[in-house]
Amino acid sequence: MKRNKVFKFLASIKLAVILFVFFVVILASATYYESAYDTPTAQHLVYKSPLFAVFLAIFFVNIFCSTAIRYPWSKKQVGFVFTHLGILTLLAAAAFTMVAGVDGSMIIQEGQTSKRIMLNDPVFFVGRPSQRLEEVPAEFRWTPPSESRPQRVVLGEGVTAEVVEYLHHARRNTYYKEAAQGVPAVEMRIFNERVDQDQWLTAGKGDVQLGPARIRLLRANNEEHLKTLIQAGSSERGELQLLVAGEPLQVNVSELSPGKPLQVGDFTVTMRRYLPHAVAVKKQLISQSDLPINPCLDLRLADKQGNYQDWLLFARLPELNTRTESKGRALPAKVLYAFDAAGQDHVLSLIVDPAGKLWGKVDAKAATPVQLGKPQATGWMNLQFEVSKFLPKAVEVREFVSVEVEKGAEQNAPPPAIRLRLLGTKEAEPRWLERGDVVQVHADSGAELIIGYAYKSIELDFPLRLKDFQMDMDPGTNSPAAFKSEVEVEGQSYLIQMNEPLVKGGYKFFQSSYSEVPGQPTYSIFTVAKDPGIALKYLGSIMVVMGIAIMFVTRPYKVNVGRRGAPE
C-alpha cells in the first residue's frame, strides 16, 4: 500500500499544500460574498455548496492517508497521530453538523406559545383541507425565473406551479378595481396640517387605524339595518362583522339573544354569552361589571350541514380573538366584533346602503351623505376625510415591486414574493404569492387544494411560551439599549438576553430581535440553533491540543552543528 503511487500522493505534503491554498481561496471568497451580500449568499455559494463538501472530503482523505502511511507508529509519533486524529474528528463533526444541524428562527407574540422553528428553506405547502400538508421545495433566489424561462414545480393532484417572477424583497401595493362580483371598496384620505394618509377600505375586514381614529366600511343588509347604522347614537352592544365566502354581512349584537340562533346568509349565529367587562379569573372568563370596558362575545357560527366554530371575540383587543372549538370542515367565514363607547372612541364609519349610496358617520353623530372629492370635517384635531373613489363592487388587486435593502437590514426587510400560474386549476390568470400567503383552489380533477408559500419548519418536543418582553432604553432617549425575553418551558421560567441564550433539548435560543406594532403585543424574535456535532468538535479540539503538547514534549527543539563545533 505504501508503494502505491495514488496512496502516496493522497498522503503527500504536496497535496496538503495544494489544499491549504484552496482553503485560503475558499475563505477569501466566502468573506467577500458575506461582506458584499449577506450570510445566506456566502453559505449557498461557498459553505453549503457541493464543491466545499468535496473539498472537505479530499482534506479528510489527505489527513487520513498521511496518518495511515506511517503505520506502525513509533512512540515518538504519538503526538502526530493524536493531532491528526483530532483533525479527522473535527472534519467528521463539521460534516455531521452540515447534514443534521438546525439553524432557524422562532417568532412568538407576547403571551403566546409556539413549538415551530422556521428554517431558511422556502417551500410550497400543498394538501387537501383537514389533511396533512406536504412540503415541496420552492427555492428560486439563485436561479430567478422569468416569463421566457419559467420554473415549474409539480404540486400533486394534477396541479403544477409555473413560477414566472421572483422578488427577493418585495413591497406590496394593494388597490381595488371594479368587478361584476365583489365587495364595496373606497379609497380615502384623512389629513390635517401634520397628517396626510391614504387608505383603501373594504367591507367585512375590520377597523383600520389611521392616526387617532379607527375607520371602517360597513354595508347595510337592508333598509331597517340602514336606519340603525346611520341614526345618531351608538349601537348598544356594537356590531358583529362577518365576511362569509367573500360576502360582507353585519349583525347588530343587540339583536342576538343568548342561546337563540340568528340566520345570517347561509349560516346561523348563536350568542352564548355577552361579557361587557371581560376579565380572566382563575382561568375562567367572566364579566367584572356591566360597563363596556372590555366587551367580549362568546358565540357559535354554524352552517346547515352541522359544521360549526366557537369564537371568543374581543372588540378592543381583536388580536386576542380565539377559536375555542370547531367541528367538521373549515367554514369560509371571518368574524370580527366592533364596539364603540360613546364619548371614548374616535370612529369614522362609512356605510353603503342597499341602493349603493355612501354615508359617513363620525362617532355617535347622525350619518350624512358622502360626496366624492369633497373634504368633510371629523371634529378631531382639525382632521378631515375625503373619499376619492367609491366602488360598490370591487376585487382586490395586489402588485409587488422589488426593494433594495441595505446590508445589515435584511432581518427587517420585506419578505419575498413570487408570481405564478397554477396549471391544472380553474385559475388561468397569474397571481402573486407573498411569503406566508395561503390560497384555496379547485383542481381540474375536482380536488379542493390548499396551497401556501412559506418557510420549511420543524417542531420542538416542548412548547416555548413568551411570558414577557422587556426593553431598556438609553437614559434620556427613546433608543433601545437592550432587550430580553422571559419565557416559560415545562413550567420553569428562563430569561433570554444578549450573550445569555437558553439551552434546552439540544437547542440554543438566542435573543436576536423584536417586532413592535403600536397598540398590539410585542413579538420576540429568537435565533434557534442545534449543533449535533458539538461534542465531537470539543473532543477533536482536545485531541489536537493534546497531540501538539505531546509533540512539543517528546521532540525537543534541535539546532544543527556547524563545522566549528557549535553545539547540537
Secondary structure, DSSP 8 states (H G I E B T S, - for coil): -TT-HHHHHHTSHHHHHHHHHHHHHHHHHHHHHHHHS-HHHHIIIIITSHHHHHHHHHHHHHHHHHHHTT-S--GGGHHHHHHHHHHHHHHHHHHHHHHH-EEEEEEEETT-EEEEEEEEEEEEEEE-TTS--EEEE---SSS---SSS-EEEEEETTEEEEEEEEESSEEEEEEEEEEEEEEEEEEEEEE-SS-EEEEEEETTS--EEETTEEEEEEE-SSHHHHHHHHSSS--SS-EEEEEETTEEEEEEGGG--TT--EEETTEEEEEEEEETBEEEETTEEEES-SS-SB-EEEEEEE-TTS-EEEEEEESS-GGG-EEEEEESS--SEEEEEE---TTT--EEEEEE-TTS-EEEEETTS--EE--TT--EE-SSTT-EEEEEEEEEEEEEEEEEEE----TT-GGGS---EEEEEEETBS--S-EEEETT-EEEEEBTTS-EEEEEEEEEEEEEEEEEEEEEEEEEE-TTSSSEEEEEEEEEETTEEEEEETTB-EEETTEEEEEEEEE--TTS--EEEEEEEE-TTHHHHHHHHHHHHHHHHHHHHHS-------TT----
